[in-house]
Amino acid sequence: MKMKRFTAQMLLAVLCGSAATAQRLDITLTDNSVVSYDVSQIQYMEVMPQGEPGQLDGYWYLGYRVMGGSTVHYDGSEKLTFSGTVLKWLKSSGEEVYDLEYSEDKKSFDAVSRSTGRKTTYTIAANESDLMVLKTGTVWRYFYKSATAAREVSEVESFPNRAELATAEQVIARYKSGSSNSTKTPMGRHFESFGAATDEDKAWLADAGNQPSFTVGNYNKWTAKAVKLYPYTDPTPADVNQHAIGNCCMCAVLASFAYMYPAFIKDIITQEGNKYSVKMYDPKGNPVTVVVDNKFLCDGNGNLAQCTGKNNAVTWATVLEKALMKWETRFGCNGIEGIGTEHAAPPFTGCGNSFAITPGTLYPGEMQKVVDWAMRNGMVGVGGFNKGGLVCGTLESVTGHAFTLMYTSSPDKYLWTMRNPWGNGSVDGKLEIPNRRAIQKTIDFRLVYPGAAEPFLKEGLGGYTVPKWTPRKSDLGVDKRLLRQCGIEHYGPIDEVDDDAAAEASTADGVE
């Protein structure tokens, strides 16, 4: 396709004749939105062929050149113009034109100069919406979407100083850490020093009248509540909303069960009236049954400390949380507050084999590969951030907190999803992770093998679709103590409406 260039003066002549008044150029997009420009600010316009998927495209301005310990900040005057397999590089010495040949995986390309025939290979370290990083040899070049951005950027993002690995298996083999695998118990290394359940333990766990010993703050009463195990017919992450107990990893694990293994949840819970039998495993990986009643941890006003579904509904998640409290009361392996991902999953799945990926060790593309691998293989995935306040979709990152890993429902805009178990807003706590190194380098993963849940993996797993509900003013939300532990006073968005407008009859299993 032949490129066409129009000067601003030609544009004025064509569109406006000889009119002396100020003019603007209005461009109507396919979605009927309009973008306007002051014609006097337009130097020229070009109609150019667009690159194929995976190829670099558009205009980029050089901001930094990094080599070894040397960092040079440029003023944005050097410009790259990508158009299909052609690159125009405007330098202080003039414009150089290159023909490009991309690698099969589109992670690198060869640039052959039309004037000299010299070939240079560039690795694409980053191709984000507002940052492109090209690496050749030991030289890193950082490009930005405008000359102004190139001039004003104050620092460069760090990337691993190595070649990007091709597969998730290669990444995991080389960069996984913190393995919890044990040769002594399938429950994982943490449980090695704890014994198997005795007959006395089994009898105590099977008696629904035996309550957990756990309390937190003013929440010290076991109060009977109406239970509706599955408000949306099948378990869903929306059934898991953390309130006053500092067990975000456990809540994230339960939400992962709901996202990937809803049938597993239904398999391990059996209801008989106001009693709920839960299939679990002792510290040595032997099956045990934990039976709980419909009394849950509350304050003196009947407000729940435990996780609930929307509108404070007592769900399967509330039942499993209590079952774990009771399990911990008997075996004393962890406690509930602060329980880790690799400690919260095994009592339900019988498997504590897991590993971690630490922040900043992977390229963005490698992180995406690991997430996709984890979802394909049914890993119970929980992540966190080491920096707060990063905008991820409509919510922000929070430190000292756990999030459930999921596929994104918007793969054209985001790479993956991390659900906050606080369940905030109409997005139900979903943080959408963009293609930005500044965000990805702050994220860590803990991936736990599914154990007994494996046969129940949901077919056709995709992005998490949030069910519909109407927020109420009486919704408990997350306790301020937990917010302060994360270094914040408020976390939103949180929608509120009048109870009267939202009230509707709900069917419960009954209250003693």
C-alpha positions as CSV (number, residue, x, y, z in Angstrom):
1,M,0.0,0.0,0.0
2,K,1.4,3.4,-1.0
3,M,1.9,5.9,1.9
4,K,0.3,9.3,1.5
5,R,1.4,12.4,3.3
6,F,-0.7,15.6,3.6
7,T,0.7,18.9,5.0
8,A,-1.4,20.9,7.3
9,Q,-1.6,23.6,4.7
10,M,-2.9,21.2,2.1
11,L,-5.5,20.0,4.6
12,L,-6.6,23.5,5.3
13,A,-6.9,24.2,1.6
14,V,-9.0,21.0,1.0
15,L,-11.2,21.3,4.0
16,C,-11.5,25.0,4.7
17,G,-10.7,26.8,1.5
18,S,-9.2,30.2,2.2
19,A,-11.0,30.8,5.5
20,A,-8.9,32.7,8.0
21,T,-10.7,31.4,11.1
22,A,-9.3,28.7,13.3
23,Q,-10.1,25.2,12.1
24,R,-10.2,21.7,13.6
25,L,-10.1,18.3,12.1
26,D,-12.8,15.9,13.3
27,I,-12.3,12.2,12.7
28,T,-15.3,9.9,13.3
29,L,-14.2,6.4,14.5
30,T,-16.1,3.1,13.8
31,D,-17.7,3.3,17.2
32,N,-19.1,6.8,16.3
33,S,-16.8,8.5,18.8
34,V,-15.1,11.6,17.5
35,V,-11.5,12.7,17.9
36,S,-10.7,16.4,17.2
37,Y,-7.4,18.1,16.4
38,D,-6.4,21.7,16.0
39,V,-5.4,21.9,12.3
40,S,-2.7,24.5,13.1
41,Q,-0.9,21.9,15.2
42,I,-0.8,19.3,12.5
43,Q,2.6,19.1,10.7
44,Y,1.6,16.3,8.3
45,M,-0.6,13.3,8.1
46,E,0.3,9.8,6.7
47,V,-1.9,6.9,5.6
48,M,0.3,3.8,6.3
49,P,-0.2,0.1,6.1
50,Q,-0.8,-1.5,9.5
51,G,1.4,-4.3,10.8
52,E,0.1,-7.8,11.1
53,P,-0.8,-9.2,14.6
54,G,2.4,-9.5,16.7
55,Q,4.4,-7.0,14.6
56,L,5.4,-3.6,15.9
57,D,3.3,-0.7,14.7
58,G,3.1,3.1,14.7
59,Y,5.4,5.8,16.0
60,W,7.9,5.5,18.9
61,Y,10.3,8.0,20.4
62,L,13.6,7.3,22.0
63,G,13.8,8.2,25.7
64,Y,16.7,6.1,27.1
65,R,19.7,4.1,25.9
66,V,21.1,1.8,28.6
67,M,24.4,-0.2,28.2
68,G,26.1,-1.7,31.2
69,G,26.3,1.0,33.9
70,S,25.7,3.8,31.4
71,T,22.3,5.4,31.0
72,V,21.7,8.2,28.5
73,H,18.5,10.2,28.5
74,Y,17.4,11.4,25.0
75,D,15.0,14.2,24.2
76,G,12.6,12.3,22.0
77,S,13.9,13.6,18.7
78,E,14.8,10.2,17.5
79,K,11.7,8.5,16.1
80,L,10.9,5.0,14.9
81,T,8.0,4.5,12.4
82,F,6.9,0.9,12.0
83,S,4.8,0.0,9.0
84,G,4.3,-3.7,8.3
85,T,7.8,-5.0,7.5
86,V,9.3,-1.6,7.0
87,L,11.0,0.5,9.7
88,K,11.9,4.2,9.3
89,W,14.4,5.4,11.9
90,L,14.8,9.2,12.1
91,K,18.1,10.0,13.7
92,S,20.1,13.2,14.1
93,S,22.1,12.1,11.1
94,G,19.1,11.6,8.9
95,E,16.5,9.0,8.2
96,E,17.4,5.3,7.7
97,V,15.0,2.8,6.2
98,Y,15.1,-0.9,7.2
99,D,13.4,-4.0,6.0
100,L,12.2,-6.3,8.8
101,E,11.9,-10.0,9.2
102,Y,10.2,-11.2,12.4
103,S,11.0,-14.4,14.2
104,E,8.2,-17.0,14.3
105,D,7.2,-16.1,17.8
106,K,7.4,-12.4,17.1
107,K,9.8,-11.9,20.0
108,S,12.6,-10.5,17.8
109,F,13.3,-9.2,14.4
110,D,16.1,-8.7,11.9
111,A,16.5,-5.2,10.6
112,V,18.4,-4.9,7.2
113,S,19.5,-1.4,6.2
114,R,18.5,-0.5,2.7
115,S,21.5,1.8,2.3
116,T,24.2,-0.4,3.7
117,G,22.8,-3.9,3.7
118,R,23.8,-4.3,7.4
119,K,21.6,-6.7,9.4
120,T,20.9,-6.1,13.1
121,T,18.9,-8.4,15.4
122,Y,16.6,-6.8,18.0
123,T,14.9,-8.6,20.8
124,I,11.5,-7.1,21.8
125,A,11.8,-6.9,25.6
126,A,8.5,-5.0,26.0
127,N,5.7,-3.9,23.7
128,E,3.2,-2.1,25.9
129,S,0.6,0.5,25.1
130,D,3.0,3.3,26.1
131,L,6.5,1.6,26.3
132,M,8.6,-0.4,23.8
133,V,12.0,-1.8,24.8
134,L,14.4,-3.1,22.1
135,K,17.5,-5.0,23.1
136,T,20.5,-5.7,20.8
137,G,23.6,-7.2,22.4
138,T,24.1,-5.4,25.7
139,V,22.3,-2.3,24.6
140,W,18.7,-1.5,25.7
141,R,16.7,1.2,24.1
142,Y,13.5,2.5,25.6
143,F,10.9,4.1,23.3
144,Y,7.7,6.0,24.2
145,K,4.5,7.0,22.4
146,S,5.3,10.7,22.2
147,A,8.3,12.9,22.2
148,T,7.0,14.6,25.3
149,A,6.8,11.3,27.2
150,A,10.3,10.4,26.1
151,R,11.7,13.7,27.4
152,E,9.7,13.7,30.7
153,V,10.1,10.0,31.8
154,S,12.3,10.1,34.9
155,E,13.5,6.5,35.1
156,V,13.7,3.2,33.1
157,E,12.0,0.0,33.9
158,S,14.3,-2.9,34.7
159,F,14.1,-6.2,32.8
160,P,15.8,-9.5,33.3
161,N,19.2,-9.4,31.7
162,R,18.8,-12.6,29.7
163,A,17.0,-14.1,26.8
164,E,13.3,-14.7,27.2
165,L,12.4,-18.4,27.6
166,A,10.1,-20.0,25.1
167,T,7.8,-22.2,27.2
168,A,6.2,-22.1,30.7
169,E,7.9,-25.4,31.5
170,Q,11.3,-23.9,30.9
171,V,10.4,-20.8,33.0
172,I,9.1,-22.9,35.9
173,A,12.0,-25.3,35.8
174,R,14.5,-22.4,36.1
175,Y,12.7,-19.8,38.2
176,K,10.3,-21.5,40.6
177,S,11.2,-21.2,44.2
178,G,9.9,-22.0,47.7
179,S,8.9,-25.6,46.9
180,S,6.7,-27.1,49.6
181,N,6.9,-30.7,48.3
182,S,7.5,-33.3,51.0
183,T,8.7,-36.9,50.8
184,K,7.1,-37.6,54.2
185,T,3.5,-36.4,53.7
186,P,1.5,-35.4,50.6
187,M,0.3,-32.5,52.6
188,G,3.6,-30.7,52.1
189,R,6.7,-29.9,54.1
190,H,5.0,-27.7,56.7
191,F,2.9,-30.7,57.9
192,E,5.8,-33.1,58.4
193,S,6.0,-32.6,62.2
194,F,2.3,-33.2,62.8
195,G,0.8,-36.6,63.4
196,A,-2.1,-38.5,61.8
197,A,-5.6,-38.2,63.3
198,T,-6.3,-40.6,66.2
199,D,-9.7,-42.2,66.8
200,E,-10.3,-39.5,69.5
201,D,-9.5,-36.8,66.9
202,K,-11.8,-38.3,64.4
203,A,-14.7,-38.6,66.9
204,W,-14.2,-35.0,68.0
205,L,-14.1,-33.7,64.5
206,A,-17.3,-35.7,63.6
207,D,-19.3,-34.1,66.5
208,A,-21.1,-31.1,65.1
209,G,-21.6,-29.8,68.7
210,N,-17.8,-29.2,69.1
211,Q,-17.1,-25.6,68.1
212,P,-13.7,-24.2,67.0
213,S,-11.7,-22.4,69.7
214,F,-10.9,-19.5,67.4
215,T,-12.1,-15.9,68.2
216,V,-11.0,-12.5,66.9
217,G,-11.6,-9.2,68.6
218,N,-15.2,-8.8,69.6
219,Y,-16.2,-11.8,67.5
220,N,-16.5,-14.5,70.1
221,K,-19.9,-16.0,69.8
222,W,-21.1,-19.0,67.7
223,T,-24.5,-17.8,66.5
224,A,-27.0,-19.8,64.5
225,K,-27.6,-18.5,60.9
226,A,-29.7,-19.4,58.0
227,V,-27.6,-21.1,55.4
228,K,-28.0,-21.2,51.6
229,L,-25.0,-23.2,50.4
230,Y,-25.2,-22.3,46.7
231,P,-27.0,-18.9,46.1
232,Y,-26.2,-19.1,42.3
233,T,-26.9,-22.9,41.9
234,D,-23.2,-23.6,41.6
235,P,-20.3,-22.3,43.7
236,T,-18.9,-19.1,42.3
237,P,-16.1,-16.8,43.6
238,A,-18.8,-14.2,44.4
239,D,-19.7,-16.6,47.3
240,V,-16.3,-15.7,49.0
241,N,-16.1,-12.3,50.5
242,Q,-13.7,-11.7,53.4
243,H,-14.9,-9.7,56.4
244,A,-13.1,-9.6,59.8
245,I,-10.7,-12.6,59.8
246,G,-7.2,-12.1,58.5
247,N,-7.2,-15.1,56.3
248,C,-7.0,-13.7,52.8
249,C,-5.0,-16.6,51.4
250,M,-7.6,-19.1,52.6
251,C,-10.4,-16.9,51.0
252,A,-8.4,-16.7,47.8
253,V,-8.0,-20.5,47.8
254,L,-11.7,-21.0,48.3
255,A,-12.4,-18.6,45.4
256,S,-10.0,-20.6,43.3
257,F,-11.9,-23.8,44.1
258,A,-15.1,-22.1,43.0
259,Y,-13.6,-20.7,39.8
260,M,-11.9,-24.0,38.7
261,Y,-13.5,-26.8,40.7
262,P,-17.2,-26.0,41.6
263,A,-18.1,-29.7,41.3
264,F,-15.4,-30.5,43.8
265,I,-16.9,-28.2,46.4
266,K,-20.3,-29.9,46.0
267,D,-18.6,-33.3,46.3
268,I,-16.9,-32.6,49.6
269,I,-19.9,-31.1,51.4
270,T,-22.9,-33.2,52.5
271,Q,-25.8,-31.5,54.2
272,E,-28.1,-33.2,56.8
273,G,-30.4,-30.6,58.1
274,N,-28.3,-28.0,60.0
275,K,-25.2,-30.2,59.9
276,Y,-22.6,-30.1,57.2
277,S,-20.1,-33.0,56.7
278,V,-16.9,-31.9,54.9
279,K,-14.4,-34.4,53.5
280,M,-10.9,-33.4,54.5
281,Y,-7.4,-34.8,55.1
282,D,-5.3,-35.0,58.3
283,P,-1.7,-33.8,58.5
284,K,-0.5,-37.1,57.0
285,G,-2.9,-37.0,54.1
286,N,-5.4,-39.5,55.5
287,P,-9.1,-38.9,54.9
288,V,-11.1,-37.5,57.8
289,T,-14.6,-36.1,58.1
290,V,-15.2,-32.7,59.8
291,V,-18.8,-32.0,60.7
292,V,-20.0,-28.4,61.5
293,D,-23.4,-27.0,62.4
294,N,-25.0,-23.8,61.3
295,K,-23.5,-21.7,64.1
296,F,-20.9,-19.2,62.9
297,L,-18.5,-16.8,64.4
298,C,-20.3,-13.5,65.2
299,D,-20.1,-10.5,67.5
300,G,-22.7,-9.7,70.1
301,N,-25.0,-8.1,67.5
302,G,-24.9,-11.1,65.2
303,N,-22.6,-9.6,62.7
304,L,-20.4,-12.3,61.0
305,A,-16.7,-12.3,61.2
306,Q,-16.4,-15.1,58.7
307,C,-16.5,-14.9,54.9
308,T,-19.9,-14.8,53.3
309,G,-21.6,-14.5,49.9
310,K,-23.2,-11.3,48.6
311,N,-25.6,-9.5,51.0
312,N,-24.0,-11.4,53.9
313,A,-25.4,-14.8,52.7
314,V,-23.9,-17.8,54.6
315,T,-22.7,-20.1,51.9
316,W,-20.5,-23.1,51.3
317,A,-17.5,-20.9,51.7
318,T,-18.6,-20.0,55.3
319,V,-19.1,-23.7,56.0
320,L,-15.6,-24.6,54.6
321,E,-14.0,-21.8,56.6
322,K,-15.6,-23.1,59.8
323,A,-14.5,-26.6,58.9
324,L,-10.9,-25.4,58.6
325,M,-11.2,-23.6,61.9
326,K,-12.3,-26.8,63.5
327,W,-9.6,-28.8,61.8
328,E,-7.0,-26.3,63.0
329,T,-8.4,-26.4,66.5
330,R,-7.7,-30.1,66.7
331,F,-4.4,-30.4,64.8
332,G,-2.9,-26.9,65.5
333,C,-0.8,-26.8,62.3
334,N,-1.3,-23.1,61.4
335,G,-4.0,-21.1,63.1
336,I,-6.4,-19.3,60.9
337,E,-5.2,-15.7,60.7
338,G,-2.2,-15.4,58.4
339,I,-2.6,-19.0,57.1
340,G,-0.6,-19.4,53.8
341,T,-1.9,-20.6,50.5
342,E,0.1,-23.8,50.6
343,H,-1.3,-24.5,54.1
344,A,-4.9,-23.6,53.5
345,A,-5.5,-25.8,50.4
346,P,-4.1,-29.2,51.6
347,P,-6.7,-29.9,54.3
348,F,-9.3,-30.0,51.5
349,T,-7.3,-31.5,48.6
350,G,-4.8,-33.7,50.5
351,C,-2.0,-32.1,48.4
352,G,0.6,-29.5,49.6
353,N,3.0,-29.7,46.7
354,S,3.5,-26.1,45.5
355,F,6.0,-23.5,44.3
356,A,6.3,-19.8,44.0
357,I,7.4,-17.2,41.4
358,T,9.0,-14.2,43.0
359,P,8.4,-10.6,41.8
360,G,10.6,-9.2,39.1
361,T,12.3,-12.4,38.0
362,L,10.3,-12.9,34.7
363,Y,9.6,-11.1,31.5
364,P,6.0,-10.1,31.1
365,G,5.6,-12.7,28.4
366,E,7.0,-15.4,30.7
367,M,4.5,-14.4,33.4
368,Q,1.7,-14.8,30.9
369,K,3.0,-18.2,30.0
370,V,3.1,-19.3,33.7
371,V,-0.5,-18.0,34.3
372,D,-1.8,-19.9,31.2
373,W,0.1,-23.0,32.2
374,A,-1.4,-22.8,35.8
375,M,-4.9,-22.4,34.4
376,R,-4.5,-25.3,31.9
377,N,-3.2,-27.6,34.6
378,G,-5.8,-26.7,37.2
379,M,-3.3,-25.2,39.7
380,V,-4.8,-23.5,42.7
381,G,-3.3,-20.1,42.0
382,V,-2.9,-17.2,44.4
383,G,-0.9,-14.0,43.8
384,G,0.0,-10.8,45.5
385,F,1.6,-7.4,45.0
386,N,4.7,-5.8,46.6
387,K,3.5,-2.3,45.6
388,G,0.1,-0.8,46.3
389,G,-2.0,1.8,44.4
390,L,-1.3,0.4,40.9
391,V,-4.4,0.8,38.7
392,C,-5.5,-2.6,37.4
393,G,-8.8,-2.1,35.6
394,T,-11.2,-0.4,37.9
395,L,-9.4,-1.3,41.2
396,E,-5.9,-0.9,42.6
397,S,-3.3,-3.2,43.9
398,V,-3.0,-3.8,47.7
399,T,0.1,-5.0,49.5
400,G,0.1,-7.7,52.2
401,H,-2.9,-9.3,50.6
402,A,-3.8,-12.4,48.5
403,F,-5.7,-12.5,45.2
404,T,-7.1,-15.5,43.1
405,L,-5.5,-16.0,39.7
406,M,-7.9,-16.3,36.8
407,Y,-8.2,-15.9,33.0
408,T,-9.3,-12.5,32.0
409,S,-12.6,-11.9,30.3
410,S,-11.1,-9.2,28.2
411,P,-8.0,-10.8,26.5
412,D,-7.9,-7.9,24.0
413,K,-7.2,-5.5,26.8
414,Y,-5.6,-7.4,29.7
415,L,-3.4,-10.4,30.3
416,W,-5.0,-12.1,33.3
417,T,-7.2,-11.4,36.3
418,M,-6.5,-11.3,40.0
419,R,-9.6,-11.3,42.2
420,N,-9.5,-9.6,45.6
421,P,-11.5,-11.7,48.1
422,W,-13.0,-8.5,49.5
423,G,-15.3,-8.7,46.5
424,N,-15.5,-5.0,45.9
425,G,-17.8,-3.3,43.5
426,S,-19.8,-4.6,40.5
427,V,-16.6,-6.3,39.3
428,D,-16.5,-8.4,42.4
429,G,-13.0,-7.5,43.3
430,K,-11.5,-8.3,39.9
431,L,-8.2,-6.6,39.2
432,E,-7.3,-6.7,35.5
433,I,-3.6,-7.0,34.8
434,P,-2.5,-4.9,31.9
435,N,0.6,-5.4,29.6
436,R,2.8,-3.2,31.7
437,R,6.1,-4.2,33.2
438,A,5.7,-1.6,36.0
439,I,2.8,-3.6,37.3
440,Q,3.9,-7.1,36.4
441,K,7.2,-6.8,38.2
442,T,5.4,-6.3,41.5
443,I,3.5,-9.6,41.3
444,D,4.3,-12.9,43.0
445,F,2.5,-16.3,42.5
446,R,2.0,-19.3,44.7
447,L,0.8,-22.3,42.7
448,V,-0.5,-25.4,44.5
449,Y,-1.2,-28.7,42.8
450,P,-4.9,-29.6,43.0
451,G,-4.7,-33.1,44.6
452,A,-8.1,-34.6,45.1
453,A,-9.8,-31.7,43.2
454,E,-8.0,-32.6,39.9
455,P,-10.8,-34.9,38.5
456,F,-13.3,-32.1,38.9
457,L,-11.6,-29.4,36.8
458,K,-14.2,-27.3,35.1
459,E,-14.3,-27.8,31.3
460,G,-13.9,-24.8,29.0
461,L,-12.4,-22.6,31.7
462,G,-12.5,-19.0,30.7
463,G,-12.7,-15.6,32.3
464,Y,-14.8,-15.2,35.4
465,T,-18.3,-13.9,34.8
466,V,-19.5,-12.0,37.8
467,P,-23.1,-13.0,38.8
468,K,-25.7,-10.2,39.3
469,W,-26.6,-9.0,42.8
470,T,-27.9,-5.8,44.3
471,P,-25.6,-4.2,47.0
472,R,-27.1,-3.2,50.3
473,K,-26.1,-0.7,52.9
474,S,-26.1,-3.6,55.4
475,D,-23.4,-5.5,53.5
476,L,-20.6,-6.1,55.9
477,G,-17.6,-5.3,53.7
478,V,-14.1,-5.8,54.9
479,D,-13.2,-4.9,58.5
480,K,-11.2,-1.7,58.9
481,R,-8.6,-3.6,60.9
482,L,-7.7,-5.6,57.8
483,L,-7.7,-2.4,55.7
484,R,-5.2,-0.8,58.1
485,Q,-3.0,-3.9,58.0
486,C,-2.8,-3.3,54.3
487,G,-1.9,0.3,54.8
488,I,-5.2,1.8,53.6
489,E,-8.3,3.3,55.1
490,H,-10.7,2.7,52.2
491,Y,-10.9,0.4,49.2
492,G,-13.5,0.8,46.4
493,P,-15.6,1.0,44.5
494,I,-18.3,-0.1,46.9
495,D,-21.9,0.4,45.7
496,E,-24.7,1.0,48.2
497,V,-28.5,1.1,47.9
498,D,-31.3,1.1,50.4
499,D,-32.2,-2.3,51.9
500,D,-35.8,-1.7,51.3
501,A,-35.2,-1.3,47.5
502,A,-33.0,-4.4,47.4
503,A,-34.8,-6.7,49.9
504,E,-36.2,-9.9,48.5
505,A,-37.3,-13.1,50.1
506,S,-34.5,-15.6,50.3
507,T,-34.8,-19.3,50.9
508,A,-32.7,-20.7,53.7
509,D,-32.0,-24.1,55.0
510,G,-33.4,-23.2,58.5
511,V,-32.1,-22.0,61.8
512,E,-32.1,-23.8,65.1
